[in-house]
Amino acid sequence: MSTQINTEQKVVIIDTGCANISSVKFAIERIGVAVTVSDEPAVIKAADKVLLPGVGSAFAAMNSIKQKQLVELIQSLTQPVLGICLGMQLMTELSEESPGSHLAIDSNNNVECLNLIPTQIKRMQVGDLVLPHMGWNQIKTENNSPLFDGIEDGTFFYFVHSFCAPLSEYTLVSCEYGQAFSAAIAKDNFYGVQFHPERSGQAGAQLLANFIKM
């Protein structure tokens, strides 16, 4: 992995109140970059790079973001922003992951997300395979991006999810688990990865370093 990272950058993880923040913070620190965790608008806006990690449900996460009055702030950011796992899903228009949706989908009860990338999150249709999709799986390049510099097709990343974004013009890399889905998406300065780079060993460290170098 290249060491040409500006370690003086201000890197901020948005404290949504429901994110798996500590593991992401430690992963960034392992590549030699200091990280601030904050829900203060001034701190987030002043960052050179912003990360939006998340675990849990889209419904709970969006409620937390709304309560912290961070929706318009996140939408206004112009620096590179990386959504991780649920954080990626929150960057889309809508998610089917409403209360009870793990048992049955109510298409009229979708969760409104941050509307940063024009795609929607659907429950995975995987036939007889088990959900959640959990464990290591391979990616395939769909659109070139500096986020994946030095990361080859077939590289394994670690996934844990039951909902996904379909393939679209915004897909950077895809993955297969009973169906093809977007393993990473992007539009303008907003990037999202469905997998957990902080749990994906050297490949994950490379991706985080690529993001910091943007």
C-alpha positions, 0 to 999 in steps of 0.5 A, a space after each residue: 500500500 502506498 504511504 503517500 497520504 497527507 496525515 495532516 488532513 482533518 478526517 471526521 467520522 459523523 457521529 450518527 448515534 448508531 454507527 459502528 464508529 470505533 472499528 472504523 476509527 481504529 482502521 483509519 488510525 492504523 494507516 497513520 491518520 488521526 480521526 475526529 468523531 463528531 456530530 457538530 456541524 462546524 467540525 464536519 463542514 471543516 473536514 477534508 474527508 468525511 466518513 458515514 459508517 452505520 450499523 442497524 436499520 435504515 429507519 433507526 439511523 435516519 431517525 437519529 440523523 434527523 434528531 441531530 439535525 444533520 440531514 441538510 448538513 450532510 447534503 450540503 457537503 462538498 468534500 469527499 464523503 464515504 458511506 460504509 455499509 448502512 452508511 452507503 445505503 443512507 446515501 440513496 433515495 429510499 430504503 425498503 428497510 422499514 420496521 418489520 421489513 426483515 419479515 415482510 416488505 411493505 412497499 408503501 412504508 419505505 424509509 426516506 434517505 439522504 437522496 445523495 445518489 439516485 438509487 434505492 435500497 431493496 431487500 435482497 432476493 437470494 433464493 435458497 441462500 441465507 440472509 444476511 449475506 455475511 462473510 467474504 465475497 469478491 468484487 467486480 469492477 463496473 466503473 473505474 474510480 480512484 477509490 479502488 486504485 490498486 485493488 484488483 477484480 476478484 479481491 475479497 471484502 467482508 459483507 454483512 447485509 440483507 438489503 442492497 442497491 441494484 446495479 446502476 450507472 452509479 455502481 463502481 464495483 459489483 458483487 454476486 450473492 444470489 443476485 448481482 448487486 452494487 458493492 460500491 456506488 458513487 455520485 459527485 463527491 459521495 462514495 459508498 461501499 456496502 462491505 466493511 473496509 475496516 474488517 477487510 484486511 489489507 484490501 480494506 486498508 488500501 481502500 481507506 487510504 485511497 479515500 484519504 488521498 482523494 
